[in-house]
Amino acid sequence: MRSGAVTPAPRWLVDEMLGRLARYLRFVGCDTVYVRGASDDELLERARREGRVLLTRDRELSRRARASFLVESPHLAEQWRAVRAAYPTVPTTVAFDRCTLCNGRLEPEDAGPAGSLADAPPELPRRGPLYRCCECGHRYWEGSHTSSIRARLATWEASGPQ
């Protein structure tokens, strides 16, 4: 790697203790696999096989992983700040790049005439683009929920590492 080059955020594998953190990493576009119901050995093997950094609150599991980050706090804001302090290349803005449900890639979707999508609000075309997950088909658009996420991320960033 060249001197001064920016290292991209790692690809994550998140255990079941950190589901909310996984969603926020996806909000900002990080490739984040969230796994529930797997054994420690299954998590370790998958992280190794896929070249992912394991995020966990389990000290023993963290010790056993080839690449891991132990998240000590049970509080989401503190978890976010700890990950950002250790991995400063983690983005801080909502990206509409990853599905928060399945981690699939999002792609822009043509909304067509106002109201043409049964599950989208009629004012959607005036609010901005519509995105669809390539894996599960879930739709995303700019709305009040996105504004709340942006505000929360900004607050966490402004308060700095704890």
Contacts in CASP RR format, 6 or more apart in sequence:
PFRMAT RR
TARGET T0000
AUTHOR 0000-0000-0000
METHOD contacts of the structure
MODEL  1
MRSGAVTPAPRWLVDEMLGRLARYLRFVGCDTVYVRGASDDELLERARRE
GRVLLTRDRELSRRARASFLVESPHLAEQWRAVRAAYPTVPTTVAFDRCT
LCNGRLEPEDAGPAGSLADAPPELPRRGPLYRCCECGHRYWEGSHTSSIR
ARLATWEASGPQ
1 7 0 8 1.000
6 89 0 8 1.000
7 89 0 8 1.000
8 89 0 8 1.000
9 30 0 8 1.000
9 87 0 8 1.000
9 89 0 8 1.000
9 90 0 8 1.000
9 91 0 8 1.000
10 52 0 8 1.000
10 53 0 8 1.000
10 67 0 8 1.000
10 87 0 8 1.000
11 30 0 8 1.000
11 31 0 8 1.000
11 32 0 8 1.000
11 33 0 8 1.000
11 50 0 8 1.000
11 51 0 8 1.000
11 52 0 8 1.000
11 53 0 8 1.000
12 22 0 8 1.000
12 25 0 8 1.000
12 30 0 8 1.000
12 31 0 8 1.000
12 32 0 8 1.000
12 33 0 8 1.000
12 52 0 8 1.000
12 53 0 8 1.000
12 54 0 8 1.000
12 55 0 8 1.000
13 32 0 8 1.000
13 33 0 8 1.000
13 35 0 8 1.000
13 43 0 8 1.000
13 46 0 8 1.000
13 47 0 8 1.000
13 50 0 8 1.000
13 52 0 8 1.000
13 53 0 8 1.000
13 54 0 8 1.000
13 55 0 8 1.000
14 21 0 8 1.000
14 22 0 8 1.000
14 25 0 8 1.000
14 32 0 8 1.000
14 33 0 8 1.000
14 34 0 8 1.000
14 35 0 8 1.000
14 54 0 8 1.000
14 55 0 8 1.000
14 56 0 8 1.000
15 35 0 8 1.000
15 38 0 8 1.000
15 43 0 8 1.000
15 54 0 8 1.000
15 55 0 8 1.000
15 56 0 8 1.000
15 57 0 8 1.000
15 58 0 8 1.000
15 61 0 8 1.000
16 34 0 8 1.000
16 35 0 8 1.000
16 36 0 8 1.000
16 37 0 8 1.000
16 38 0 8 1.000
17 56 0 8 1.000
17 57 0 8 1.000
17 58 0 8 1.000
18 34 0 8 1.000
18 55 0 8 1.000
18 56 0 8 1.000
18 57 0 8 1.000
18 71 0 8 1.000
18 79 0 8 1.000
19 34 0 8 1.000
20 76 0 8 1.000
20 79 0 8 1.000
21 55 0 8 1.000
21 71 0 8 1.000
21 76 0 8 1.000
21 79 0 8 1.000
21 80 0 8 1.000
21 83 0 8 1.000
22 32 0 8 1.000
22 34 0 8 1.000
22 55 0 8 1.000
23 34 0 8 1.000
23 100 0 8 1.000
24 76 0 8 1.000
24 80 0 8 1.000
24 149 0 8 1.000
24 153 0 8 1.000
25 32 0 8 1.000
25 83 0 8 1.000
25 90 0 8 1.000
26 32 0 8 1.000
26 98 0 8 1.000
26 99 0 8 1.000
26 100 0 8 1.000
26 103 0 8 1.000
27 94 0 8 1.000
27 95 0 8 1.000
27 98 0 8 1.000
27 100 0 8 1.000
27 149 0 8 1.000
27 153 0 8 1.000
28 90 0 8 1.000
28 91 0 8 1.000
28 92 0 8 1.000
28 93 0 8 1.000
28 94 0 8 1.000
28 95 0 8 1.000
28 153 0 8 1.000
29 91 0 8 1.000
29 95 0 8 1.000
29 97 0 8 1.000
29 98 0 8 1.000
30 90 0 8 1.000
30 91 0 8 1.000
30 98 0 8 1.000
31 98 0 8 1.000
31 103 0 8 1.000
32 98 0 8 1.000
32 103 0 8 1.000
33 46 0 8 1.000
33 50 0 8 1.000
33 52 0 8 1.000
33 103 0 8 1.000
34 103 0 8 1.000
35 42 0 8 1.000
35 43 0 8 1.000
35 46 0 8 1.000
38 46 0 8 1.000
40 58 0 8 1.000
40 60 0 8 1.000
40 61 0 8 1.000
40 64 0 8 1.000
43 54 0 8 1.000
43 56 0 8 1.000
43 61 0 8 1.000
43 65 0 8 1.000
44 54 0 8 1.000
44 61 0 8 1.000
44 64 0 8 1.000
44 65 0 8 1.000
44 66 0 8 1.000
46 52 0 8 1.000
47 53 0 8 1.000
47 54 0 8 1.000
47 65 0 8 1.000
47 66 0 8 1.000
47 67 0 8 1.000
47 68 0 8 1.000
48 66 0 8 1.000
51 67 0 8 1.000
52 67 0 8 1.000
53 67 0 8 1.000
53 68 0 8 1.000
53 69 0 8 1.000
54 61 0 8 1.000
54 62 0 8 1.000
54 65 0 8 1.000
54 67 0 8 1.000
54 68 0 8 1.000
54 69 0 8 1.000
55 68 0 8 1.000
55 69 0 8 1.000
55 71 0 8 1.000
55 83 0 8 1.000
56 62 0 8 1.000
56 65 0 8 1.000
56 68 0 8 1.000
56 69 0 8 1.000
56 70 0 8 1.000
56 71 0 8 1.000
57 70 0 8 1.000
57 71 0 8 1.000
57 72 0 8 1.000
57 74 0 8 1.000
59 70 0 8 1.000
61 68 0 8 1.000
62 68 0 8 1.000
62 69 0 8 1.000
62 70 0 8 1.000
69 82 0 8 1.000
69 83 0 8 1.000
69 86 0 8 1.000
69 87 0 8 1.000
71 79 0 8 1.000
71 82 0 8 1.000
71 83 0 8 1.000
72 82 0 8 1.000
73 79 0 8 1.000
73 82 0 8 1.000
77 152 0 8 1.000
77 155 0 8 1.000
77 156 0 8 1.000
77 159 0 8 1.000
78 162 0 8 1.000
80 153 0 8 1.000
80 156 0 8 1.000
81 156 0 8 1.000
81 159 0 8 1.000
81 160 0 8 1.000
81 161 0 8 1.000
81 162 0 8 1.000
82 161 0 8 1.000
82 162 0 8 1.000
83 90 0 8 1.000
84 90 0 8 1.000
84 92 0 8 1.000
84 156 0 8 1.000
84 157 0 8 1.000
84 161 0 8 1.000
85 160 0 8 1.000
85 161 0 8 1.000
92 153 0 8 1.000
92 154 0 8 1.000
92 157 0 8 1.000
93 150 0 8 1.000
93 153 0 8 1.000
94 146 0 8 1.000
94 149 0 8 1.000
94 150 0 8 1.000
94 153 0 8 1.000
96 106 0 8 1.000
96 129 0 8 1.000
96 131 0 8 1.000
96 140 0 8 1.000
97 105 0 8 1.000
97 106 0 8 1.000
98 104 0 8 1.000
98 105 0 8 1.000
98 106 0 8 1.000
99 105 0 8 1.000
99 106 0 8 1.000
99 133 0 8 1.000
99 135 0 8 1.000
99 136 0 8 1.000
99 137 0 8 1.000
99 138 0 8 1.000
99 140 0 8 1.000
100 140 0 8 1.000
101 133 0 8 1.000
101 136 0 8 1.000
101 138 0 8 1.000
102 133 0 8 1.000
102 135 0 8 1.000
102 136 0 8 1.000
102 138 0 8 1.000
103 135 0 8 1.000
104 133 0 8 1.000
104 134 0 8 1.000
104 135 0 8 1.000
104 136 0 8 1.000
105 133 0 8 1.000
105 134 0 8 1.000
105 135 0 8 1.000
106 131 0 8 1.000
106 132 0 8 1.000
106 133 0 8 1.000
106 134 0 8 1.000
106 140 0 8 1.000
107 131 0 8 1.000
107 132 0 8 1.000
107 134 0 8 1.000
108 129 0 8 1.000
108 130 0 8 1.000
108 131 0 8 1.000
109 129 0 8 1.000
109 130 0 8 1.000
109 131 0 8 1.000
109 132 0 8 1.000
109 139 0 8 1.000
110 130 0 8 1.000
111 117 0 8 1.000
111 120 0 8 1.000
111 124 0 8 1.000
111 125 0 8 1.000
111 129 0 8 1.000
111 130 0 8 1.000
112 125 0 8 1.000
113 125 0 8 1.000
114 122 0 8 1.000
114 123 0 8 1.000
114 124 0 8 1.000
114 125 0 8 1.000
114 126 0 8 1.000
115 122 0 8 1.000
115 124 0 8 1.000
115 125 0 8 1.000
117 124 0 8 1.000
117 130 0 8 1.000
117 139 0 8 1.000
119 139 0 8 1.000
120 130 0 8 1.000
120 139 0 8 1.000
120 141 0 8 1.000
121 127 0 8 1.000
121 141 0 8 1.000
124 130 0 8 1.000
124 141 0 8 1.000
127 141 0 8 1.000
127 142 0 8 1.000
127 143 0 8 1.000
128 141 0 8 1.000
128 142 0 8 1.000
129 141 0 8 1.000
129 142 0 8 1.000
130 139 0 8 1.000
130 140 0 8 1.000
130 141 0 8 1.000
131 139 0 8 1.000
131 140 0 8 1.000
131 141 0 8 1.000
132 138 0 8 1.000
132 139 0 8 1.000
132 140 0 8 1.000
133 139 0 8 1.000
133 140 0 8 1.000
END
